[in-house]
Amino acid sequence: MKHPAIIWIIRLSFWIALLGAYICAVIPSADTLHLAPSDKIDHILAFLLLTTLACLGWPKVQSLKLAFRLAAFGAFIELTQAIPFIHRDAELADWFADMSAILGILFIRNITYRYFCRSHIQKQRY
């Protein structure tokens, strides 16, 4: 994307979504908005959105760097939930759900990038 305004809006959306995900993760469980019957699905949906926005907002950042940064955020959420006065349960399975969403989107990103790069290179040859 070569439109700075669109990139700026996507990046702002990413930071708002990141803050929203963290707030939902640390408020008491009864007060939390659940989009699905399982909290694992909530984790997957949140990290699908965050990873997609990160890929669109920072298209030149390597997938591995995005994966580490988003995984670190997921781990930070779980560590915060482990604090007793937060009254939330930290689960390794939640972090694995986060990771599955991150890796799934980055896999799609890399496959798409390779496909479009190859087709673009082939068009330039002819």
PyRosetta script that sets phi, psi and omega in degrees:
from pyrosetta import init, pose_from_sequence

init()
pose = pose_from_sequence("MKHPAIIWIIRLSFWIALLGAYICAVIPSADTLHLAPSDKIDHILAFLLLTTLACLGWPKVQSLKLAFRLAAFGAFIELTQAIPFIHRDAELADWFADMSAILGILFIRNITYRYFCRSHIQKQRY")
pose.set_psi(1, 130.3)
pose.set_omega(1, -177.5)
pose.set_phi(2, -110.2)
pose.set_psi(2, 12.2)
pose.set_omega(2, -179.5)
pose.set_phi(3, -101.3)
pose.set_psi(3, 106.4)
pose.set_omega(3, -175.6)
pose.set_phi(4, -59.7)
pose.set_psi(4, -32.4)
pose.set_omega(4, -179.8)
pose.set_phi(5, -66.0)
pose.set_psi(5, -40.7)
pose.set_omega(5, 179.1)
pose.set_phi(6, -66.3)
pose.set_psi(6, -43.9)
pose.set_omega(6, 177.7)
pose.set_phi(7, -59.3)
pose.set_psi(7, -43.6)
pose.set_omega(7, -179.5)
pose.set_phi(8, -61.7)
pose.set_psi(8, -42.6)
pose.set_omega(8, 179.2)
pose.set_phi(9, -65.1)
pose.set_psi(9, -42.0)
pose.set_omega(9, 179.2)
pose.set_phi(10, -64.7)
pose.set_psi(10, -43.1)
pose.set_omega(10, 179.2)
pose.set_phi(11, -64.4)
pose.set_psi(11, -41.6)
pose.set_omega(11, 176.7)
pose.set_phi(12, -62.3)
pose.set_psi(12, -42.3)
pose.set_omega(12, 177.1)
pose.set_phi(13, -60.6)
pose.set_psi(13, -39.5)
pose.set_omega(13, 177.9)
pose.set_phi(14, -60.3)
pose.set_psi(14, -49.2)
pose.set_omega(14, -177.0)
pose.set_phi(15, -66.0)
pose.set_psi(15, -36.0)
pose.set_omega(15, 176.6)
pose.set_phi(16, -66.4)
pose.set_psi(16, -43.6)
pose.set_omega(16, 178.4)
pose.set_phi(17, -64.6)
pose.set_psi(17, -39.3)
pose.set_omega(17, 178.5)
pose.set_phi(18, -62.3)
pose.set_psi(18, -46.5)
pose.set_omega(18, 178.4)
pose.set_phi(19, -63.5)
pose.set_psi(19, -43.0)
pose.set_omega(19, 178.2)
pose.set_phi(20, -62.0)
pose.set_psi(20, -41.4)
pose.set_omega(20, 178.2)
pose.set_phi(21, -63.3)
pose.set_psi(21, -41.5)
pose.set_omega(21, -179.4)
pose.set_phi(22, -67.4)
pose.set_psi(22, -42.8)
pose.set_omega(22, 179.1)
pose.set_phi(23, -61.8)
pose.set_psi(23, -44.8)
pose.set_omega(23, 177.8)
pose.set_phi(24, -62.4)
pose.set_psi(24, -29.5)
pose.set_omega(24, -178.2)
pose.set_phi(25, -77.6)
pose.set_psi(25, -24.7)
pose.set_omega(25, -174.1)
pose.set_phi(26, -107.7)
pose.set_psi(26, -12.5)
pose.set_omega(26, 176.2)
pose.set_phi(27, -76.5)
pose.set_psi(27, 157.2)
pose.set_omega(27, -178.8)
pose.set_phi(28, -53.3)
pose.set_psi(28, 145.0)
pose.set_omega(28, -172.5)
pose.set_phi(29, -56.9)
pose.set_psi(29, -37.8)
pose.set_omega(29, -178.0)
pose.set_phi(30, -66.2)
pose.set_psi(30, -26.7)
pose.set_omega(30, -178.0)
pose.set_phi(31, -91.9)
pose.set_psi(31, -2.3)
pose.set_omega(31, -173.8)
pose.set_phi(32, -81.9)
pose.set_psi(32, 140.7)
pose.set_omega(32, 174.2)
pose.set_phi(33, -76.2)
pose.set_psi(33, 124.1)
pose.set_omega(33, 177.4)
pose.set_phi(34, -112.1)
pose.set_psi(34, 126.9)
pose.set_omega(34, 179.4)
pose.set_phi(35, -90.2)
pose.set_psi(35, -14.7)
pose.set_omega(35, -176.3)
pose.set_phi(36, -142.5)
pose.set_psi(36, 164.1)
pose.set_omega(36, -180.0)
pose.set_phi(37, -67.9)
pose.set_psi(37, -21.2)
pose.set_omega(37, -179.0)
pose.set_phi(38, -113.2)
pose.set_psi(38, 138.4)
pose.set_omega(38, 178.4)
pose.set_phi(39, -69.3)
pose.set_psi(39, -21.8)
pose.set_omega(39, 176.3)
pose.set_phi(40, -65.6)
pose.set_psi(40, -38.9)
pose.set_omega(40, 177.8)
pose.set_phi(41, -67.4)
pose.set_psi(41, -37.5)
pose.set_omega(41, 174.8)
pose.set_phi(42, -59.1)
pose.set_psi(42, -43.4)
pose.set_omega(42, 178.1)
pose.set_phi(43, -62.2)
pose.set_psi(43, -45.7)
pose.set_omega(43, -179.1)
pose.set_phi(44, -62.2)
pose.set_psi(44, -45.7)
pose.set_omega(44, 179.9)
pose.set_phi(45, -61.9)
pose.set_psi(45, -42.7)
pose.set_omega(45, 180.0)
pose.set_phi(46, -62.6)
pose.set_psi(46, -44.5)
pose.set_omega(46, -176.8)
pose.set_phi(47, -80.0)
pose.set_psi(47, -21.7)
pose.set_omega(47, 169.4)
pose.set_phi(48, -63.7)
pose.set_psi(48, -45.5)
pose.set_omega(48, 179.1)
pose.set_phi(49, -64.9)
pose.set_psi(49, -48.9)
pose.set_omega(49, -178.2)
pose.set_phi(50, -60.8)
pose.set_psi(50, -43.2)
pose.set_omega(50, -178.5)
pose.set_phi(51, -68.1)
pose.set_psi(51, -40.7)
pose.set_omega(51, 177.9)
pose.set_phi(52, -62.2)
pose.set_psi(52, -45.8)
pose.set_omega(52, 178.7)
pose.set_phi(53, -64.6)
pose.set_psi(53, -38.1)
pose.set_omega(53, 178.2)
pose.set_phi(54, -64.7)
pose.set_psi(54, -41.6)
pose.set_omega(54, 178.8)
pose.set_phi(55, -64.5)
pose.set_psi(55, -40.1)
pose.set_omega(55, -179.7)
pose.set_phi(56, -76.2)
pose.set_psi(56, -35.3)
pose.set_omega(56, -177.4)
pose.set_phi(57, -78.0)
pose.set_psi(57, -30.6)
pose.set_omega(57, -180.0)
pose.set_phi(58, -130.2)
pose.set_psi(58, 69.7)
pose.set_omega(58, -173.2)
pose.set_phi(59, -66.0)
pose.set_psi(59, -21.7)
pose.set_omega(59, -177.7)
pose.set_phi(60, -90.3)
pose.set_psi(60, -7.1)
pose.set_omega(60, 178.8)
pose.set_phi(61, -76.6)
pose.set_psi(61, 134.9)
pose.set_omega(61, -178.5)
pose.set_phi(62, -62.9)
pose.set_psi(62, 147.3)
pose.set_omega(62, -178.9)
pose.set_phi(63, -59.0)
pose.set_psi(63, -39.4)
pose.set_omega(63, -179.1)
pose.set_phi(64, -62.7)
pose.set_psi(64, -40.6)
pose.set_omega(64, 178.1)
pose.set_phi(65, -65.5)
pose.set_psi(65, -43.4)
pose.set_omega(65, 177.1)
pose.set_phi(66, -61.2)
pose.set_psi(66, -42.6)
pose.set_omega(66, -179.3)
pose.set_phi(67, -61.3)
pose.set_psi(67, -46.4)
pose.set_omega(67, -179.5)
pose.set_phi(68, -63.7)
pose.set_psi(68, -43.0)
pose.set_omega(68, -178.0)
pose.set_phi(69, -66.9)
pose.set_psi(69, -43.7)
pose.set_omega(69, 179.1)
pose.set_phi(70, -70.3)
pose.set_psi(70, -36.3)
pose.set_omega(70, 176.3)
pose.set_phi(71, -65.0)
pose.set_psi(71, -38.2)
pose.set_omega(71, 177.3)
pose.set_phi(72, -64.0)
pose.set_psi(72, -38.4)
pose.set_omega(72, 176.7)
pose.set_phi(73, -64.3)
pose.set_psi(73, -42.5)
pose.set_omega(73, 176.9)
pose.set_phi(74, -61.3)
pose.set_psi(74, -41.0)
pose.set_omega(74, 177.6)
pose.set_phi(75, -66.2)
pose.set_psi(75, -39.0)
pose.set_omega(75, 177.6)
pose.set_phi(76, -60.7)
pose.set_psi(76, -40.8)
pose.set_omega(76, 176.6)
pose.set_phi(77, -59.8)
pose.set_psi(77, -47.6)
pose.set_omega(77, -178.2)
pose.set_phi(78, -65.7)
pose.set_psi(78, -38.3)
pose.set_omega(78, 177.0)
pose.set_phi(79, -65.4)
pose.set_psi(79, -38.4)
pose.set_omega(79, 176.7)
pose.set_phi(80, -64.2)
pose.set_psi(80, -41.3)
pose.set_omega(80, 179.9)
pose.set_phi(81, -67.7)
pose.set_psi(81, -19.3)
pose.set_omega(81, 178.5)
pose.set_phi(82, -77.0)
pose.set_psi(82, -13.5)
pose.set_omega(82, 178.1)
pose.set_phi(83, -69.0)
pose.set_psi(83, 125.4)
pose.set_omega(83, -172.7)
pose.set_phi(84, -56.4)
pose.set_psi(84, -41.6)
pose.set_omega(84, -175.2)
pose.set_phi(85, -75.4)
pose.set_psi(85, -5.4)
pose.set_omega(85, 174.8)
pose.set_phi(86, -74.7)
pose.set_psi(86, -26.5)
pose.set_omega(86, -179.3)
pose.set_phi(87, 60.6)
pose.set_psi(87, 41.3)
pose.set_omega(87, 174.1)
pose.set_phi(88, -126.4)
pose.set_psi(88, 162.1)
pose.set_omega(88, 179.1)
pose.set_phi(89, -105.8)
pose.set_psi(89, 123.2)
pose.set_omega(89, 174.6)
pose.set_phi(90, -84.6)
pose.set_psi(90, 130.4)
pose.set_omega(90, 179.7)
pose.set_phi(91, -132.6)
pose.set_psi(91, 134.9)
pose.set_omega(91, 176.6)
pose.set_phi(92, -63.5)
pose.set_psi(92, -32.4)
pose.set_omega(92, 179.3)
pose.set_phi(93, -62.8)
pose.set_psi(93, -32.2)
pose.set_omega(93, 176.2)
pose.set_phi(94, -64.5)
pose.set_psi(94, -41.9)
pose.set_omega(94, 179.3)
pose.set_phi(95, -65.9)
pose.set_psi(95, -37.8)
pose.set_omega(95, 176.2)
pose.set_phi(96, -64.6)
pose.set_psi(96, -36.5)
pose.set_omega(96, 176.0)
pose.set_phi(97, -63.8)
pose.set_psi(97, -42.4)
pose.set_omega(97, 175.9)
pose.set_phi(98, -58.3)
pose.set_psi(98, -47.7)
pose.set_omega(98, -177.5)
pose.set_phi(99, -63.4)
pose.set_psi(99, -38.0)
pose.set_omega(99, -179.7)
pose.set_phi(100, -63.7)
pose.set_psi(100, -40.0)
pose.set_omega(100, 178.0)
pose.set_phi(101, -66.9)
pose.set_psi(101, -44.1)
pose.set_omega(101, 179.7)
pose.set_phi(102, -59.7)
pose.set_psi(102, -51.2)
pose.set_omega(102, -177.1)
pose.set_phi(103, -66.5)
pose.set_psi(103, -34.7)
pose.set_omega(103, 178.1)
pose.set_phi(104, -63.1)
pose.set_psi(104, -47.4)
pose.set_omega(104, 179.2)
pose.set_phi(105, -66.4)
pose.set_psi(105, -41.1)
pose.set_omega(105, -179.7)
pose.set_phi(106, -67.8)
pose.set_psi(106, -32.1)
pose.set_omega(106, 175.0)
pose.set_phi(107, -63.4)
pose.set_psi(107, -47.2)
pose.set_omega(107, 178.3)
pose.set_phi(108, -61.6)
pose.set_psi(108, -41.8)
pose.set_omega(108, 178.4)
pose.set_phi(109, -59.1)
pose.set_psi(109, -47.4)
pose.set_omega(109, -176.8)
pose.set_phi(110, -67.6)
pose.set_psi(110, -40.5)
pose.set_omega(110, 177.8)
pose.set_phi(111, -64.0)
pose.set_psi(111, -45.6)
pose.set_omega(111, 179.3)
pose.set_phi(112, -61.8)
pose.set_psi(112, -44.5)
pose.set_omega(112, -179.8)
pose.set_phi(113, -61.1)
pose.set_psi(113, -45.1)
pose.set_omega(113, -180.0)
pose.set_phi(114, -64.4)
pose.set_psi(114, -40.4)
pose.set_omega(114, 179.9)
pose.set_phi(115, -62.9)
pose.set_psi(115, -49.2)
pose.set_omega(115, -177.6)
pose.set_phi(116, -69.2)
pose.set_psi(116, -35.1)
pose.set_omega(116, 177.4)
pose.set_phi(117, -66.0)
pose.set_psi(117, -44.0)
pose.set_omega(117, 179.5)
pose.set_phi(118, -63.9)
pose.set_psi(118, -44.8)
pose.set_omega(118, -178.9)
pose.set_phi(119, -67.1)
pose.set_psi(119, -34.6)
pose.set_omega(119, 177.9)
pose.set_phi(120, -67.7)
pose.set_psi(120, -41.7)
pose.set_omega(120, 179.1)
pose.set_phi(121, -65.8)
pose.set_psi(121, -42.0)
pose.set_omega(121, 179.7)
pose.set_phi(122, -64.9)
pose.set_psi(122, -36.8)
pose.set_omega(122, 178.5)
pose.set_phi(123, -66.6)
pose.set_psi(123, -33.6)
pose.set_omega(123, -179.8)
pose.set_phi(124, -71.7)
pose.set_psi(124, -26.4)
pose.set_omega(124, -178.6)
pose.set_phi(125, -72.0)
pose.set_psi(125, -30.0)
pose.set_omega(125, -174.9)
pose.set_phi(126, -97.3)
pose.dump_pdb("model.pdb")
